[in-house]
Amino acid sequence: MRQRAACAMAFLMLTVAALAQEGHPLTGTWYGDWGTSPSQRTQITVVMSWDGKKVSGIIDPGPDSVPLTVATLDSTKWTVHLEADRKDASGNPVHVVADGKLENIGSYSRTLTGTWNQGSTKADFKLKRD
């Protein structure tokens, strides 16, 4: 009986620790796309982390990654603002601004949807945390 109680306690402690690891609502890897129409979409990956003071991250990890210059969360409305500077296909600098709303906050697989402005292109985006 004592062994069962110890196993149950260990399981409970591991479960609580795993839930505590989730941390900040933006922390994690987000996959999705942005585009001007349902047929014209660009795949994106955004990785964000919280260091206890601010959110940092990158768009499209890898050789063409772009660091986020601004990443904020308004937890009163669950809105998110992201900014980054990347280069277009010609190598010209392009400013990216994304404003979105977090949905399914209680779920690990929450979503972030909103507007994606890249240079003069205005589009929508949808990301899901994996």
N, CA, C and O atoms as a Tinker XYZ file with bonds, in Angstrom:
   520  protein
     1  N      0.821000   -1.191000    0.000000    73     2
     2  CA     0.000000    0.000000    0.000000    64     1     3
     3  C      0.871000    1.263000    0.000000    63     2     4     5
     4  O      0.589000    2.235000   -0.701000    81     3
     5  N      1.913000    1.217000    0.791000    73     3     6
     6  CA     2.805000    2.351000    0.884000    64     5     7
     7  C      3.489000    2.615000   -0.467000    63     6     8     9
     8  O      3.710000    3.766000   -0.844000    81     7
     9  N      3.816000    1.544000   -1.184000    73     7    10
    10  CA     4.465000    1.675000   -2.488000    64     9    11
    11  C      3.511000    2.320000   -3.494000    63    10    12    13
    12  O      3.940000    3.140000   -4.306000    81    11
    13  N      2.237000    1.967000   -3.455000    73    11    14
    14  CA     1.231000    2.582000   -4.344000    64    13    15
    15  C      1.093000    4.068000   -4.057000    63    14    16    17
    16  O      1.014000    4.886000   -4.973000    81    15
    17  N      1.064000    4.400000   -2.795000    73    15    18
    18  CA     0.942000    5.808000   -2.412000    64    17    19
    19  C      2.161000    6.597000   -2.891000    63    18    20    21
    20  O      2.028000    7.727000   -3.360000    81    19
    21  N      3.338000    6.001000   -2.772000    73    19    22
    22  CA     4.561000    6.668000   -3.230000    64    21    23
    23  C      4.540000    6.845000   -4.743000    63    22    24    25
    24  O      4.943000    7.893000   -5.247000    81    23
    25  N      4.074000    5.831000   -5.474000    73    23    26
    26  CA     3.975000    5.930000   -6.942000    64    25    27
    27  C      2.971000    7.003000   -7.341000    63    26    28    29
    28  O      3.219000    7.793000   -8.251000    81    27
    29  N      1.842000    7.022000   -6.655000    73    27    30
    30  CA     0.811000    8.021000   -6.952000    64    29    31
    31  C      1.334000    9.427000   -6.682000    63    30    32    33
    32  O      1.065000   10.346000   -7.455000    81    31
    33  N      2.070000    9.599000   -5.601000    73    31    34
    34  CA     2.634000   10.906000   -5.260000    64    33    35
    35  C      3.672000   11.326000   -6.296000    63    34    36    37
    36  O      3.704000   12.486000   -6.706000    81    35
    37  N      4.519000   10.392000   -6.720000    73    35    38
    38  CA     5.531000   10.695000   -7.737000    64    37    39
    39  C      4.857000   11.098000   -9.053000    63    38    40    41
    40  O      5.285000   12.049000   -9.707000    81    39
    41  N      3.817000   10.381000   -9.433000    73    39    42
    42  CA     3.084000   10.711000  -10.659000    64    41    43
    43  C      2.478000   12.108000  -10.557000    63    42    44    45
    44  O      2.561000   12.893000  -11.502000    81    43
    45  N      1.879000   12.416000   -9.431000    73    43    46
    46  CA     1.278000   13.725000   -9.212000    64    45    47
    47  C      2.334000   14.827000   -9.285000    63    46    48    49
    48  O      2.083000   15.873000   -9.885000    81    47
    49  N      3.489000   14.618000   -8.698000    73    47    50
    50  CA     4.550000   15.619000   -8.717000    64    49    51
    51  C      5.071000   15.831000  -10.143000    63    50    52    53
    52  O      5.331000   16.967000  -10.539000    81    51
    53  N      5.222000   14.765000  -10.905000    73    51    54
    54  CA     5.676000   14.892000  -12.293000    64    53    55
    55  C      4.645000   15.626000  -13.146000    63    54    56    57
    56  O      5.004000   16.432000  -14.004000    81    55
    57  N      3.373000   15.347000  -12.910000    73    55    58
    58  CA     2.305000   16.019000  -13.654000    64    57    59
    59  C      2.309000   17.510000  -13.358000    63    58    60    61
    60  O      2.216000   18.326000  -14.275000    81    59
    61  N      2.416000   17.871000  -12.085000    73    59    62
    62  CA     2.450000   19.283000  -11.699000    64    61    63
    63  C      3.682000   19.959000  -12.295000    63    62    64    65
    64  O      3.587000   21.083000  -12.788000    81    63
    65  N      4.834000   19.292000  -12.258000    73    63    66
    66  CA     6.053000   19.865000  -12.823000    64    65    67
    67  C      5.910000   20.065000  -14.330000    63    66    68    69
    68  O      6.352000   21.080000  -14.868000    81    67
    69  N      5.299000   19.109000  -15.006000    73    67    70
    70  CA     5.119000   19.235000  -16.460000    64    69    71
    71  C      4.203000   20.407000  -16.788000    63    70    72    73
    72  O      4.468000   21.149000  -17.733000    81    71
    73  N      3.148000   20.581000  -16.035000    73    71    74
    74  CA     2.248000   21.709000  -16.274000    64    73    75
    75  C      2.925000   23.030000  -15.971000    63    74    76    77
    76  O      2.689000   24.018000  -16.665000    81    75
    77  N      3.754000   23.063000  -14.958000    73    75    78
    78  CA     4.450000   24.302000  -14.605000    64    77    79
    79  C      5.459000   24.696000  -15.674000    63    78    80    81
    80  O      5.781000   25.877000  -15.810000    81    79
    81  N      5.960000   23.733000  -16.430000    73    79    82
    82  CA     6.951000   24.006000  -17.463000    64    81    83
    83  C      6.374000   24.840000  -18.596000    63    82    84    85
    84  O      7.122000   25.499000  -19.318000    81    83
    85  N      5.044000   24.821000  -18.766000    73    83    86
    86  CA     4.432000   25.527000  -19.891000    64    85    87
    87  C      4.755000   27.004000  -19.855000    63    86    88    89
    88  O      5.040000   27.591000  -20.898000    81    87
    89  N      4.719000   27.620000  -18.697000    73    87    90
    90  CA     5.159000   28.997000  -18.539000    64    89    91
    91  C      4.320000   30.034000  -19.252000    63    90    92    93
    92  O      3.092000   29.952000  -19.268000    81    91
    93  N      4.986000   31.004000  -19.837000    73    91    94
    94  CA     4.379000   32.147000  -20.501000    64    93    95
    95  C      3.521000   31.700000  -21.689000    63    94    96    97
    96  O      3.889000   30.762000  -22.395000    81    95
    97  N      2.378000   32.363000  -21.916000    73    95    98
    98  CA     1.478000   31.946000  -23.001000    64    97    99
    99  C      2.083000   31.966000  -24.407000    63    98   100   101
   100  O      1.583000   31.274000  -25.293000    81    99
   101  N      3.143000   32.742000  -24.629000    73    99   102
   102  CA     3.747000   32.787000  -25.962000    64   101   103
   103  C      4.924000   31.834000  -26.124000    63   102   104   105
   104  O      5.366000   31.587000  -27.246000    81   103
   105  N      5.437000   31.295000  -25.024000    73   103   106
   106  CA     6.584000   30.408000  -25.095000    64   105   107
   107  C      6.251000   29.156000  -25.898000    63   106   108   109
   108  O      5.242000   28.492000  -25.661000    81   107
   109  N      7.120000   28.854000  -26.848000    73   107   110
   110  CA     6.943000   27.641000  -27.633000    64   109   111
   111  C      7.201000   27.877000  -29.100000    63   110   112   113
   112  O      7.616000   28.958000  -29.515000    81   111
   113  N      6.946000   26.838000  -29.878000    73   111   114
   114  CA     7.106000   26.894000  -31.322000    64   113   115
   115  C      5.730000   26.975000  -31.957000    63   114   116   117
   116  O      4.854000   26.154000  -31.686000    81   115
   117  N      5.555000   27.963000  -32.795000    73   115   118
   118  CA     4.278000   28.246000  -33.442000    64   117   119
   119  C      4.424000   28.012000  -34.944000    63   118   120   121
   120  O      5.348000   28.533000  -35.569000    81   119
   121  N      3.521000   27.236000  -35.516000    73   119   122
   122  CA     3.534000   26.928000  -36.948000    64   121   123
   123  C      2.272000   27.466000  -37.601000    63   122   124   125
   124  O      1.201000   27.461000  -36.994000    81   123
   125  N      2.399000   27.927000  -38.831000    73   123   126
   126  CA     1.223000   28.380000  -39.550000    64   125   127
   127  C      1.590000   29.035000  -40.854000    63   126   128   129
   128  O      2.591000   28.700000  -41.488000    81   127
   129  N      0.746000   29.990000  -41.244000    73   127   130
   130  CA     0.994000   30.672000  -42.510000    64   129   131
   131  C      0.391000   32.067000  -42.495000    63   130   132   133
   132  O     -0.407000   32.419000  -41.627000    81   131
   133  N      0.804000   32.851000  -43.493000    73   131   134
   134  CA     0.237000   34.178000  -43.701000    64   133   135
   135  C      0.020000   34.335000  -45.196000    63   134   136   137
   136  O      0.692000   33.695000  -46.005000    81   135
   137  N     -0.927000   35.196000  -45.552000    73   135   138
   138  CA    -1.162000   35.426000  -46.962000    64   137   139
   139  C     -2.324000   36.366000  -47.212000    63   138   140   141
   140  O     -3.082000   36.721000  -46.309000    81   139
   141  N     -2.436000   36.756000  -48.483000    73   139   142
   142  CA    -3.468000   37.714000  -48.876000    64   141   143
   143  C     -4.758000   37.027000  -49.301000    63   142   144   145
   144  O     -5.788000   37.687000  -49.444000    81   143
   145  N     -4.721000   35.699000  -49.508000    73   143   146
   146  CA    -5.927000   34.949000  -49.891000    64   145   147
   147  C     -5.746000   33.499000  -49.443000    63   146   148   149
   148  O     -4.642000   33.091000  -49.082000    81   147
   149  N     -6.832000   32.721000  -49.468000    73   147   150
   150  CA    -6.714000   31.313000  -49.073000    64   149   151
   151  C     -5.778000   30.499000  -49.976000    63   150   152   153
   152  O     -5.233000   29.483000  -49.545000    81   151
   153  N     -5.593000   30.937000  -51.211000    73   151   154
   154  CA    -4.734000   30.181000  -52.124000    64   153   155
   155  C     -3.294000   30.680000  -52.156000    63   154   156   157
   156  O     -2.406000   29.966000  -52.623000    81   155
   157  N     -3.052000   31.876000  -51.674000    73   155   158
   158  CA    -1.686000   32.427000  -51.633000    64   157   159
   159  C     -1.234000   32.535000  -50.188000    63   158   160   161
   160  O     -1.514000   33.519000  -49.503000    81   159
   161  N     -0.520000   31.491000  -49.733000    73   159   162
   162  CA    -0.076000   31.433000  -48.344000    64   161   163
   163  C      1.427000   31.203000  -48.300000    63   162   164   165
   164  O      1.991000   30.534000  -49.166000    81   163
   165  N      2.070000   31.765000  -47.280000    73   163   166
   166  CA     3.492000   31.545000  -47.028000    64   165   167
   167  C      3.613000   30.878000  -45.670000    63   166   168   169
   168  O      3.135000   31.410000  -44.668000    81   167
   169  N      4.249000   29.720000  -45.632000    73   167   170
   170  CA     4.442000   28.990000  -44.377000    64   169   171
   171  C      5.437000   29.739000  -43.489000    63   170   172   173
   172  O      6.454000   30.244000  -43.966000    81   171
   173  N      5.131000   29.802000  -42.197000    73   171   174
   174  CA     6.039000   30.434000  -41.236000    64   173   175
   175  C      6.119000   29.612000  -39.955000    63   174   176   177
   176  O      5.199000   28.878000  -39.595000    81   175
   177  N      7.235000   29.763000  -39.297000    73   175   178
   178  CA     7.440000   29.190000  -37.973000    64   177   179
   179  C      7.974000   30.318000  -37.094000    63   178   180   181
   180  O      8.893000   31.038000  -37.482000    81   179
   181  N      7.397000   30.461000  -35.921000    73   179   182
   182  CA     7.846000   31.479000  -34.972000    64   181   183
   183  C      8.162000   30.765000  -33.660000    63   182   184   185
   184  O      7.332000   30.030000  -33.125000    81   183
   185  N      9.361000   30.988000  -33.156000    73   183   186
   186  CA     9.778000   30.404000  -31.881000    64   185   187
   187  C      9.944000   31.545000  -30.885000    63   186   188   189
   188  O     10.703000   32.484000  -31.122000    81   187
   189  N      9.221000   31.451000  -29.763000    73   187   190
   190  CA     9.287000   32.514000  -28.756000    64   189   191
   191  C      9.586000   31.927000  -27.380000    63   190   192   193
   192  O      9.239000   30.785000  -27.080000    81   191
   193  N     10.238000   32.739000  -26.558000    73   191   194
   194  CA    10.517000   32.332000  -25.183000    64   193   195
   195  C     10.435000   33.545000  -24.267000    63   194   196   197
   196  O     10.619000   34.684000  -24.696000    81   195
   197  N     10.157000   33.278000  -23.006000    73   195   198
   198  CA    10.022000   34.293000  -21.963000    64   197   199
   199  C     11.169000   34.118000  -20.993000    63   198   200   201
   200  O     11.369000   33.023000  -20.467000    81   199
   201  N     11.930000   35.177000  -20.741000    73   199   202
   202  CA    13.072000   35.073000  -19.830000    64   201   203
   203  C     12.757000   35.591000  -18.431000    63   202   204   205
   204  O     13.657000   35.746000  -17.606000    81   203
   205  N     11.493000   35.855000  -18.168000    73   203   206
   206  CA    11.085000   36.401000  -16.883000    64   205   207
   207  C     10.859000   37.895000  -16.933000    63   206   208   209
   208  O     10.248000   38.461000  -16.027000    81   207
   209  N     11.346000   38.548000  -17.986000    73   207   210
   210  CA    11.172000   39.986000  -18.151000    64   209   211
   211  C     10.583000   40.349000  -19.507000    63   210   212   213
   212  O      9.762000   41.261000  -19.607000    81   211
   213  N     11.007000   39.630000  -20.558000    73   211   214
   214  CA    10.534000   39.974000  -21.898000    64   213   215
   215  C     10.432000   38.729000  -22.771000    63   214   216   217
   216  O     11.023000   37.689000  -22.482000    81   215
   217  N      9.669000   38.869000  -23.840000    73   215   218
   218  CA     9.528000   37.808000  -24.830000    64   217   219
   219  C     10.554000   38.071000  -25.934000    63   218   220   221
   220  O     10.686000   39.195000  -26.417000    81   219
   221  N     11.263000   37.038000  -26.319000    73   219   222
   222  CA    12.180000   37.139000  -27.451000    64   221   223
   223  C     11.867000   35.990000  -28.392000    63   222   224   225
   224  O     11.152000   35.055000  -28.032000    81   223
   225  N     12.407000   36.066000  -29.601000    73   223   226
   226  CA    12.160000   34.971000  -30.512000    64   225   227
   227  C     12.676000   35.219000  -31.905000    63   226   228   229
   228  O     13.313000   36.234000  -32.189000    81   227
   229  N     12.382000   34.256000  -32.775000    73   227   230
   230  CA    12.803000   34.342000  -34.172000    64   229   231
   231  C     11.678000   33.845000  -35.080000    63   230   232   233
   232  O     10.845000   33.026000  -34.691000    81   231
   233  N     11.690000   34.364000  -36.282000    73   231   234
   234  CA    10.791000   33.896000  -37.329000    64   233   235
   235  C     11.613000   33.009000  -38.257000    63   234   236   237
   236  O     12.736000   33.355000  -38.625000    81   235
   237  N     11.052000   31.876000  -38.627000    73   235   238
   238  CA    11.679000   30.926000  -39.551000    64   237   239
   239  C     13.094000   30.542000  -39.131000    63   238   240   241
   240  O     14.059000   30.957000  -39.772000    81   239
   241  N     13.232000   29.749000  -38.056000    73   239   242
   242  CA    14.557000   29.312000  -37.603000    64   241   243
   243  C     15.331000   28.648000  -38.737000    63   242   244   245
   244  O     14.752000   27.972000  -39.588000    81   243
   245  N     16.608000   28.844000  -38.737000    73   243   246
   246  CA    17.463000   28.267000  -39.777000    64   245   247
   247  C     18.334000   29.338000  -40.387000    63   246   248   249
   248  O     18.532000   30.395000  -39.788000    81   247
   249  N     18.862000   29.077000  -41.584000    73   247   250
   250  CA    19.793000   30.035000  -42.192000    64   249   251
   251  C     19.163000   31.378000  -42.542000    63   250   252   253
   252  O     19.864000   32.388000  -42.610000    81   251
   253  N     17.849000   31.403000  -42.765000    73   251   254
   254  CA    17.174000   32.662000  -43.098000    64   253   255
   255  C     16.354000   33.201000  -41.930000    63   254   256   257
   256  O     15.383000   33.927000  -42.137000    81   255
   257  N     16.741000   32.849000  -40.706000    73   255   258
   258  CA    15.970000   33.275000  -39.539000    64   257   259
   259  C     16.015000   34.787000  -39.370000    63   258   260   261
   260  O     16.959000   35.457000  -39.786000    81   259
   261  N     14.971000   35.293000  -38.750000    73   259   262
   262  CA    14.832000   36.730000  -38.514000    64   261   263
   263  C     14.491000   36.932000  -37.040000    63   262   264   265
   264  O     13.483000   36.397000  -36.580000    81   263
   265  N     15.293000   37.683000  -36.281000    73   263   266
   266  CA    14.962000   37.915000  -34.874000    64   265   267
   267  C     13.788000   38.876000  -34.724000    63   266   268   269
   268  O     13.646000   39.830000  -35.489000    81   267
   269  N     12.963000   38.611000  -33.739000    73   267   270
   270  CA    11.891000   39.549000  -33.408000    64   269   271
   271  C     12.525000   40.761000  -32.740000    63   270   272   273
   272  O     13.343000   40.619000  -31.831000    81   271
   273  N     12.147000   41.954000  -33.192000    73   271   274
   274  CA    12.644000   43.176000  -32.559000    64   273   275
   275  C     11.675000   43.649000  -31.485000    63   274   276   277
   276  O     12.067000   44.346000  -30.550000    81   275
   277  N     10.401000   43.264000  -31.623000    73   275   278
   278  CA     9.366000   43.591000  -30.636000    64   277   279
   279  C      8.468000   42.369000  -30.493000    63   278   280   281
   280  O      8.070000   41.764000  -31.488000    81   279
   281  N      8.152000   42.012000  -29.259000    73   279   282
   282  CA     7.203000   40.940000  -28.984000    64   281   283
   283  C      6.517000   41.269000  -27.671000    63   282   284   285
   284  O      7.133000   41.198000  -26.608000    81   283
   285  N      5.236000   41.632000  -27.743000    73   283   286
   286  CA     4.512000   42.006000  -26.529000    64   285   287
   287  C      3.183000   41.269000  -26.451000    63   286   288   289
   288  O      2.594000   40.900000  -27.467000    81   287
   289  N      2.729000   41.067000  -25.228000    73   287   290
   290  CA     1.447000   40.433000  -24.945000    64   289   291
   291  C      0.669000   41.328000  -24.003000    63   290   292   293
   292  O      1.170000   41.715000  -22.947000    81   291
   293  N     -0.560000   41.656000  -24.385000    73   291   294
   294  CA    -1.473000   42.368000  -23.492000    64   293   295
   295  C     -2.406000   41.314000  -22.913000    63   294   296   297
   296  O     -3.371000   40.909000  -23.562000    81   295
   297  N     -2.117000   40.867000  -21.687000    73   295   298
   298  CA    -2.883000   39.776000  -21.089000    64   297   299
   299  C     -4.282000   40.191000  -20.655000    63   298   300   301
   300  O     -5.083000   39.328000  -20.295000    81   299
   301  N     -4.605000   41.484000  -20.676000    73   299   302
   302  CA    -5.969000   41.894000  -20.357000    64   301   303
   303  C     -6.914000   41.628000  -21.526000    63   302   304   305
   304  O     -8.112000   41.429000  -21.327000    81   303
   305  N     -6.372000   41.624000  -22.752000    73   303   306
   306  CA    -7.175000   41.377000  -23.957000    64   305   307
   307  C     -6.691000   40.153000  -24.724000    63   306   308   309
   308  O     -7.317000   39.741000  -25.700000    81   307
   309  N     -5.560000   39.563000  -24.278000    73   307   310
   310  CA    -4.911000   38.438000  -24.955000    64   309   311
   311  C     -4.545000   38.788000  -26.390000    63   310   312   313
   312  O     -4.730000   37.990000  -27.309000    81   311
   313  N     -4.015000   40.012000  -26.565000    73   311   314
   314  CA    -3.546000   40.436000  -27.879000    64   313   315
   315  C     -2.015000   40.437000  -27.902000    63   314   316   317
   316  O     -1.358000   40.646000  -26.882000    81   315
   317  N     -1.475000   40.199000  -29.088000    73   315   318
   318  CA    -0.038000   40.062000  -29.274000    64   317   319
   319  C      0.416000   41.011000  -30.375000    63   318   320   321
   320  O     -0.274000   41.180000  -31.380000    81   319
   321  N      1.572000   41.628000  -30.183000    73   319   322
   322  CA     2.169000   42.505000  -31.192000    64   321   323
   323  C      3.597000   42.023000  -31.427000    63   322   324   325
   324  O      4.386000   41.911000  -30.489000    81   323
   325  N      3.925000   41.736000  -32.702000    73   323   326
   326  CA     5.263000   41.285000  -33.077000    64   325   327
   327  C      5.811000   42.175000  -34.180000    63   326   328   329
   328  O      5.066000   42.635000  -35.045000    81   327
   329  N      7.117000   42.417000  -34.147000    73   327   330
   330  CA     7.786000   43.156000  -35.219000    64   329   331
   331  C      9.131000   42.505000  -35.509000    63   330   332   333
   332  O      9.780000   41.946000  -34.625000    81   331
   333  N      9.530000   42.596000  -36.781000    73   331   334
   334  CA    10.826000   42.075000  -37.209000    64   333   335
   335  C     11.232000   42.782000  -38.490000    63   334   336   337
   336  O     10.397000   43.358000  -39.187000    81   335
   337  N     12.499000   42.734000  -38.786000    73   335   338
   338  CA    13.017000   43.289000  -40.038000    64   337   339
   339  C     13.681000   42.162000  -40.805000    63   338   340   341
   340  O     14.622000   41.533000  -40.322000    81   339
   341  N     13.171000   41.911000  -42.025000    73   339   342
   342  CA    13.739000   40.850000  -42.853000    64   341   343
   343  C     14.050000   41.387000  -44.228000    63   342   344   345
   344  O     13.826000   42.569000  -44.493000    81   343
   345  N     14.550000   40.567000  -45.092000    73   343   346
   346  CA    14.856000   40.981000  -46.468000    64   345   347
   347  C     13.898000   40.280000  -47.421000    63   346   348   349
   348  O     13.526000   39.126000  -47.207000    81   347
   349  N     13.501000   40.989000  -48.477000    73   347   350
   350  CA    12.646000   40.369000  -49.488000    64   349   351
   351  C     13.506000   39.555000  -50.453000    63   350   352   353
   352  O     14.713000   39.424000  -50.252000    81   351
   353  N     12.891000   39.013000  -51.489000    73   351   354
   354  CA    13.601000   38.159000  -52.448000    64   353   355
   355  C     14.751000   38.891000  -53.139000    63   354   356   357
   356  O     15.720000   38.266000  -53.570000    81   355
   357  N     14.640000   40.222000  -53.245000    73   355   358
   358  CA    15.697000   41.020000  -53.883000    64   357   359
   359  C     16.778000   41.468000  -52.911000    63   358   360   361
   360  O     17.759000   42.095000  -53.311000    81   359
   361  N     16.597000   41.147000  -51.637000    73   359   362
   362  CA    17.585000   41.546000  -50.637000    64   361   363
   363  C     17.309000   42.893000  -50.004000    63   362   364   365
   364  O     18.117000   43.392000  -49.221000    81   363
   365  N     16.169000   43.489000  -50.339000    73   363   366
   366  CA    15.804000   44.783000  -49.761000    64   365   367
   367  C     15.181000   44.590000  -48.380000    63   366   368   369
   368  O     14.458000   43.619000  -48.160000    81   367
   369  N     15.457000   45.510000  -47.446000    73   367   370
   370  CA    14.872000   45.383000  -46.108000    64   369   371
   371  C     13.353000   45.578000  -46.141000    63   370   372   373
   372  O     12.830000   46.436000  -46.853000    81   371
   373  N     12.672000   44.762000  -45.355000    73   371   374
   374  CA    11.216000   44.822000  -45.257000    64   373   375
   375  C     10.848000   44.721000  -43.781000    63   374   376   377
   376  O     11.331000   43.838000  -43.071000    81   375
   377  N      9.993000   45.629000  -43.327000    73   375   378
   378  CA     9.542000   45.607000  -41.937000    64   377   379
   379  C      8.285000   44.745000  -41.836000    63   378   380   381
   380  O      7.364000   44.884000  -42.642000    81   379
   381  N      8.250000   43.857000  -40.845000    73   379   382
   382  CA     7.114000   42.979000  -40.608000    64   381   383
   383  C      6.446000   43.396000  -39.308000    63   382   384   385
   384  O      7.111000   43.589000  -38.291000    81   383
   385  N      5.110000   43.535000  -39.350000    73   383   386
   386  CA     4.328000   43.835000  -38.155000    64   385   387
   387  C      3.155000   42.869000  -38.127000    63   386   388   389
   388  O      2.379000   42.791000  -39.079000    81   387
   389  N      3.031000   42.133000  -37.027000    73   387   390
   390  CA     1.922000   41.198000  -36.855000    64   389   391
   391  C      1.176000   41.551000  -35.586000    63   390   392   393
   392  O      1.773000   41.691000  -34.519000    81   391
   393  N     -0.133000   41.695000  -35.709000    73   391   394
   394  CA    -1.004000   41.938000  -34.557000    64   393   395
   395  C     -2.049000   40.842000  -34.532000    63   394   396   397
   396  O     -2.760000   40.624000  -35.513000    81   395
   397  N     -2.139000   40.151000  -33.397000    73   395   398
   398  CA    -3.068000   39.034000  -33.337000    64   397   399
   399  C     -3.706000   38.870000  -31.981000    63   398   400   401
   400  O     -3.412000   39.599000  -31.034000    81   399
   401  N     -4.593000   37.888000  -31.914000    73   399   402
   402  CA    -5.309000   37.572000  -30.692000    64   401   403
   403  C     -5.095000   36.104000  -30.369000    63   402   404   405
   404  O     -5.239000   35.234000  -31.228000    81   403
   405  N     -4.748000   35.845000  -29.107000    73   403   406
   406  CA    -4.605000   34.472000  -28.643000    64   405   407
   407  C     -5.986000   33.879000  -28.397000    63   406   408   409
   408  O     -6.863000   34.532000  -27.831000    81   407
   409  N     -6.170000   32.636000  -28.830000    73   407   410
   410  CA    -7.424000   31.920000  -28.592000    64   409   411
   411  C     -7.103000   30.566000  -27.988000    63   410   412   413
   412  O     -5.991000   30.057000  -28.135000    81   411
   413  N     -8.078000   29.987000  -27.309000    73   411   414
   414  CA    -7.896000   28.706000  -26.616000    64   413   415
   415  C     -6.763000   28.794000  -25.606000    63   414   416   417
   416  O     -5.888000   27.928000  -25.568000    81   415
   417  N     -6.780000   29.829000  -24.797000    73   415   418
   418  CA    -5.708000   30.098000  -23.842000    64   417   419
   419  C     -5.447000   28.909000  -22.919000    63   418   420   421
   420  O     -4.296000   28.631000  -22.583000    81   419
   421  N     -6.487000   28.214000  -22.513000    73   419   422
   422  CA    -6.322000   27.090000  -21.597000    64   421   423
   423  C     -5.752000   25.846000  -22.246000    63   422   424   425
   424  O     -5.383000   24.904000  -21.545000    81   423
   425  N     -5.671000   25.818000  -23.550000    73   423   426
   426  CA    -5.176000   24.652000  -24.271000    64   425   427
   427  C     -3.685000   24.806000  -24.568000    63   426   428   429
   428  O     -3.206000   25.913000  -24.811000    81   427
   429  N     -2.957000   23.688000  -24.545000    73   427   430
   430  CA    -1.553000   23.759000  -24.939000    64   429   431
   431  C     -1.456000   24.144000  -26.408000    63   430   432   433
   432  O     -0.544000   24.872000  -26.801000    81   431
   433  N     -2.391000   23.660000  -27.222000    73   431   434
   434  CA    -2.397000   23.936000  -28.667000    64   433   435
   435  C     -3.181000   25.205000  -28.970000    63   434   436   437
   436  O     -4.087000   25.202000  -29.803000    81   435
   437  N     -2.828000   26.284000  -28.291000    73   435   438
   438  CA    -3.551000   27.542000  -28.513000    64   437   439
   439  C     -3.209000   28.117000  -29.885000    63   438   440   441
   440  O     -2.225000   27.720000  -30.508000    81   439
   441  N     -4.033000   29.057000  -30.345000    73   439   442
   442  CA    -3.817000   29.663000  -31.654000    64   441   443
   443  C     -3.630000   31.166000  -31.526000    63   442   444   445
   444  O     -4.052000   31.788000  -30.551000    81   443
   445  N     -2.991000   31.722000  -32.532000    73   443   446
   446  CA    -2.767000   33.162000  -32.634000    64   445   447
   447  C     -3.158000   33.561000  -34.051000    63   446   448   449
   448  O     -2.551000   33.091000  -35.014000    81   447
   449  N     -4.163000   34.421000  -34.191000    73   447   450
   450  CA    -4.633000   34.855000  -35.512000    64   449   451
   451  C     -4.711000   36.367000  -35.549000    63   450   452   453
   452  O     -4.929000   37.020000  -34.528000    81   451
   453  N     -4.528000   36.920000  -36.756000    73   451   454
   454  CA    -4.613000   38.373000  -36.881000    64   453   455
   455  C     -4.120000   38.870000  -38.215000    63   454   456   457
   456  O     -4.242000   38.196000  -39.238000    81   455
   457  N     -3.553000   40.078000  -38.185000    73   455   458
   458  CA    -3.082000   40.715000  -39.415000    64   457   459
   459  C     -1.559000   40.629000  -39.489000    63   458   460   461
   460  O     -0.860000   40.741000  -38.482000    81   459
   461  N     -1.072000   40.430000  -40.705000    73   459   462
   462  CA     0.369000   40.318000  -40.974000    64   461   463
   463  C      0.692000   41.338000  -42.042000    63   462   464   465
   464  O      0.213000   41.222000  -43.170000    81   463
   465  N      1.495000   42.337000  -41.711000    73   463   466
   466  CA     1.923000   43.343000  -42.677000    64   465   467
   467  C      3.412000   43.167000  -42.921000    63   466   468   469
   468  O      4.225000   43.274000  -42.004000    81   467
   469  N      3.751000   42.899000  -44.164000    73   467   470
   470  CA     5.148000   42.719000  -44.542000    64   469   471
   471  C      5.441000   43.704000  -45.658000    63   470   472   473
   472  O      5.040000   43.507000  -46.805000    81   471
   473  N      6.158000   44.780000  -45.296000    73   471   474
   474  CA     6.360000   45.858000  -46.258000    64   473   475
   475  C      5.009000   46.486000  -46.580000    63   474   476   477
   476  O      4.273000   46.872000  -45.672000    81   475
   477  N      4.679000   46.590000  -47.863000    73   475   478
   478  CA     3.391000   47.166000  -48.270000    64   477   479
   479  C      2.298000   46.101000  -48.410000    63   478   480   481
   480  O      1.158000   46.429000  -48.738000    81   479
   481  N      2.635000   44.833000  -48.166000    73   479   482
   482  CA     1.654000   43.758000  -48.283000    64   481   483
   483  C      0.883000   43.606000  -46.988000    63   482   484   485
   484  O      1.469000   43.418000  -45.922000    81   483
   485  N     -0.437000   43.689000  -47.088000    73   483   486
   486  CA    -1.303000   43.504000  -45.932000    64   485   487
   487  C     -1.994000   42.150000  -46.084000    63   486   488   489
   488  O     -2.586000   41.855000  -47.121000    81   487
   489  N     -1.909000   41.335000  -45.034000    73   487   490
   490  CA    -2.418000   39.976000  -45.109000    64   489   491
   491  C     -2.978000   39.555000  -43.753000    63   490   492   493
   492  O     -3.010000   40.340000  -42.805000    81   491
   493  N     -3.417000   38.299000  -43.682000    73   491   494
   494  CA    -3.838000   37.724000  -42.417000    64   493   495
   495  C     -2.897000   36.570000  -42.090000    63   494   496   497
   496  O     -2.167000   36.097000  -42.962000    81   495
   497  N     -2.910000   36.115000  -40.832000    73   495   498
   498  CA    -2.080000   34.985000  -40.453000    64   497   499
   499  C     -2.799000   34.144000  -39.414000    63   498   500   501
   500  O     -3.702000   34.609000  -38.718000    81   499
   501  N     -2.373000   32.900000  -39.332000    73   499   502
   502  CA    -2.853000   32.008000  -38.274000    64   501   503
   503  C     -1.705000   31.085000  -37.897000    63   502   504   505
   504  O     -1.103000   30.424000  -38.744000    81   503
   505  N     -1.416000   31.062000  -36.579000    73   503   506
   506  CA    -0.368000   30.208000  -36.030000    64   505   507
   507  C     -0.964000   29.309000  -34.957000    63   506   508   509
   508  O     -1.879000   29.703000  -34.234000    81   507
   509  N     -0.436000   28.108000  -34.866000    73   507   510
   510  CA    -0.838000   27.170000  -33.811000    64   509   511
   511  C      0.411000   26.742000  -33.087000    63   510   512   513
   512  O      1.418000   26.410000  -33.712000    81   511
   513  N      0.351000   26.749000  -31.748000    73   511   514
   514  CA     1.506000   26.340000  -30.962000    64   513   515
   515  C      1.580000   24.826000  -30.930000    63   514   516   517
   516  O      0.585000   24.135000  -30.713000    81   515
   517  N      2.777000   24.337000  -31.149000    73   515   518
   518  CA     2.986000   22.887000  -31.172000    64   517   519
   519  C      3.641000   22.439000  -29.898000    63   518   520
   520  O      3.902000   21.249000  -29.722000    81   519
